[in-house]
Structures are given as structure tokens and as C-alpha cells.
């Protein structure tokens, strides 16, 4: 089973080897989709956890016991077609190429099935046409 979650670390837990502990203690694989971690600051990770449902639940409970906030990521990227100017800036930061420019029309194309909701496109959009529906 897979779960996409956002982990928010308090300042004192930034140095904790969380992905190592998930793999070693719970047999849960953590695919890091997005990370914002810096010394002496609150850290955020968007990860896709894979493993047995019972092991996933135990891993989430362990993270919460370490004061790591765990929230399920269920939203998806939304593009406001009326606001989008098809500049293509978002395509440069999209790690899965879910956002591309049509080479003939130069219009933005969004392939939802490729999107991992890493949200890297949101701050890149100069006209704020991209958001999540969370």
C-alpha cells in the first residue's frame, strides 16, 4: 500500500534519521517527493510511503510519537485556464513532466496522471494560475 504524506519536523527533530528508521524498524520505503529542511528551522517533507498497511500505520504512529506532524496529502494540482498565460515557467520545475508546452500551439498541457503533487510549480507561476484543491 502507498500513502502520500507531509511531514513537519520541529526544530529539534531536523537531525533525526527518519527515512532510515522507517526502512529499518518498520520495513517502510519512503520516496521523498519534496524537501524543505534547514538547520534550526522547521522542516517539511512530502513523501510517498510504501509498505504493509499495519507497518505504515505503526510508522506513522512512531513519527507522531517523535513530535513529527503527519498529514495525509490528498489534493491535486489545479490550473486556472483563464489566468494561465502559457509562459512555460512551470514546465522547467516539474520533475515528472506532468506540465509541458505543446510544441505546435505553445499552450500548457497538464497530464494529471504524471503529477505527484510536489507543488514546485505553484510558487513558480508568475500569474498564480496554479494551486491545489486541498
C-alpha positions as CSV (number, residue, x, y, z in Angstrom):
1,X,0.0,0.0,0.0
2,X,1.1,3.6,-0.6
3,X,0.3,6.8,1.3
4,X,1.4,10.3,0.4
5,X,2.0,12.4,3.5
6,X,3.5,15.7,4.5
7,X,5.9,15.5,7.5
8,X,6.5,18.6,9.5
9,X,9.5,18.4,11.8
10,X,10.1,20.6,14.9
11,X,13.5,22.4,15.0
12,X,14.9,19.8,17.4
13,X,14.0,16.8,15.2
14,X,15.7,18.0,12.0
15,X,18.7,15.8,12.5
16,X,16.7,12.6,13.1
17,X,17.3,9.9,10.5
18,X,13.6,9.3,9.8
19,X,13.8,7.6,6.4
20,X,16.4,5.2,7.8
21,X,14.3,4.4,10.8
22,X,11.2,3.8,8.6
23,X,13.1,1.3,6.5
24,X,15.0,-0.5,9.2
25,X,12.4,-0.6,12.0
26,X,9.1,-0.7,10.0
27,X,10.1,-2.1,6.6
28,X,8.5,1.1,5.0
29,X,10.1,2.7,2.0
30,X,10.0,6.5,1.8
31,X,10.2,8.1,-1.6
32,X,11.0,11.8,-0.9
33,X,9.0,14.0,-3.3
34,X,9.8,17.4,-1.9
35,X,12.0,18.5,1.0
36,X,12.4,21.9,2.7
37,X,14.9,21.3,5.6
38,X,17.4,23.7,7.1
39,X,19.3,23.8,10.4
40,X,17.4,25.4,13.3
41,X,14.2,25.8,11.3
42,X,11.0,23.8,10.9
43,X,11.4,21.2,8.2
44,X,8.9,19.8,5.8
45,X,9.0,16.7,3.7
46,X,6.4,15.4,1.2
47,X,6.9,11.6,1.0
48,X,5.2,8.6,-0.5
49,X,5.4,5.8,2.0
50,X,5.1,2.2,0.7
51,X,4.7,-1.0,2.7
52,X,2.2,-3.2,4.5
53,X,-0.8,-1.3,5.9
54,X,-0.1,-2.4,9.5
55,X,3.6,-1.3,9.1
56,X,2.6,2.0,7.6
57,X,0.2,2.7,10.5
58,X,2.9,1.8,13.0
59,X,5.4,4.0,11.2
60,X,3.0,7.0,11.3
61,X,2.3,6.5,15.0
62,X,6.0,6.3,15.7
63,X,6.6,9.6,13.8
64,X,3.8,11.2,15.7
65,X,5.4,10.0,19.0
66,X,8.6,11.8,17.9
67,X,6.5,15.1,17.6
68,X,6.6,14.9,13.8
69,X,3.3,16.2,12.4
70,X,2.0,13.8,9.8
71,X,-0.8,14.9,7.5
72,X,-2.2,13.0,4.5
73,X,-1.8,14.7,1.1
74,X,-4.9,14.1,-0.8
75,X,-5.2,17.2,-3.0
76,X,-4.2,17.7,-6.6
77,X,-2.9,20.5,-8.7
78,X,-5.5,22.8,-10.3
79,X,-4.7,25.2,-13.2
80,X,-6.9,28.1,-13.8
81,X,-7.1,28.2,-17.6
82,X,-8.5,31.8,-17.6
83,X,-5.5,33.1,-15.7
84,X,-2.7,31.0,-17.2
85,X,-0.6,32.8,-19.8
86,X,1.1,29.7,-21.1
87,X,4.6,31.1,-20.3
88,X,6.0,27.6,-19.6
89,X,7.9,28.6,-16.4
90,X,6.2,25.8,-14.5
91,X,7.4,23.2,-17.0
92,X,11.0,23.8,-16.0
93,X,10.5,22.8,-12.4
94,X,8.1,19.9,-12.9
95,X,10.1,16.7,-12.1
96,X,7.7,14.3,-13.8
97,X,7.0,16.4,-16.9
98,X,3.3,16.5,-16.0
99,X,3.4,20.1,-17.2
100,X,4.6,20.5,-20.8
101,X,4.2,23.1,-23.6
102,X,2.6,21.8,-26.8
103,X,5.3,22.3,-29.4
104,X,2.8,23.3,-32.1
105,X,0.4,25.6,-30.1
106,X,2.7,26.7,-27.3
107,X,-0.2,26.0,-24.9
108,X,0.3,24.4,-21.5
109,X,-0.6,20.8,-21.2
110,X,-1.2,19.1,-17.9
111,X,-1.1,15.3,-17.6
112,X,-2.7,14.7,-14.2
113,X,-1.7,11.0,-14.1
114,X,2.0,12.0,-14.1
115,X,1.6,14.6,-11.3
116,X,3.0,13.8,-7.9
117,X,1.6,17.0,-6.3
118,X,5.1,18.1,-5.3
119,X,3.8,21.7,-5.6
120,X,7.0,23.0,-7.1
121,X,5.0,24.6,-9.9
122,X,2.9,26.8,-7.6
123,X,5.5,29.4,-6.5
124,X,7.0,29.4,-10.0
125,X,3.8,30.6,-11.7
126,X,4.1,34.4,-12.2
127,X,0.4,34.9,-12.5
128,X,-0.6,32.5,-9.7
129,X,-2.7,30.3,-12.0
130,X,-1.6,27.1,-10.3
131,X,-2.9,25.9,-6.9
132,X,-4.0,22.8,-5.0
133,X,-7.6,21.8,-4.2
134,X,-6.8,20.9,-0.6
